[in-house]
């Protein structure tokens, strides 16, 4: 089961996401990003964004994926509320992740915090006893 929580940090947003698979943990990290940016409980799913990322390591794959989602929210003027990872594999030495995110057009009253970037600072991706955990910092 996927979940996320926010940890104390003096200036930015430190989050920890977990899941029974890497894919679930990424979805939970995306949930935390979306919750930071907007009031997801008030969003629909009439807009969708497809993403495809590739990286040499899992940590970079997480950062690239969340950064892509953040960029898409800005470029398309939407707030996202949910990511569904549809493909995750290792091919030719790289990890590949593809998915679809769902949300609604941006409305000022639904916005929470402006996230400037998804960072590698304090980044951790680990699997222990069949449970995956991702910890990362959002620059606000």
SULNOR-V662882 format. One record per backbone hydrogen bond with DSSP energy under -0.5 kcal/mol. CO is the residue of the C=O (numbers start at 1). NH is the residue of the N-H. Records with the same first field share a line. If there is no record, write none. Layout:
CO = NH / NH
//
This chain:
3 = 18
5 = 16
7 = 14
12 = 14
13 = 15 / 138
14 = 7
15 = 136
16 = 5
17 = 134
18 = 3
19 = 132
21 = 25
22 = 26
23 = 27
24 = 28
25 = 29
26 = 30
27 = 31
28 = 32
29 = 33
30 = 34
31 = 35
32 = 36
33 = 37
34 = 38
36 = 113
37 = 112
38 = 40
39 = 42
40 = 43
47 = 103
49 = 101
51 = 99
53 = 97
55 = 95
57 = 61
58 = 62
59 = 63
60 = 64
61 = 65
62 = 66
63 = 67
64 = 68
65 = 69
66 = 70
67 = 71
68 = 72
69 = 73
70 = 74
71 = 75
72 = 76
73 = 77 / 78
77 = 106
79 = 104
82 = 102
83 = 85
84 = 86 / 100
87 = 98
89 = 91 / 96
91 = 94
94 = 91
95 = 55
96 = 89
97 = 53
98 = 86 / 87
99 = 51
100 = 84
101 = 49
102 = 81 / 82
103 = 47
104 = 79
107 = 110 / 111
108 = 111
110 = 39
113 = 115
114 = 116
117 = 119 / 139
120 = 123
121 = 137
124 = 135
126 = 133
128 = 131
131 = 128
132 = 19
133 = 126
134 = 17
135 = 124
136 = 15
137 = 119 / 139
138 = 13 / 140
139 = 116 / 117
//
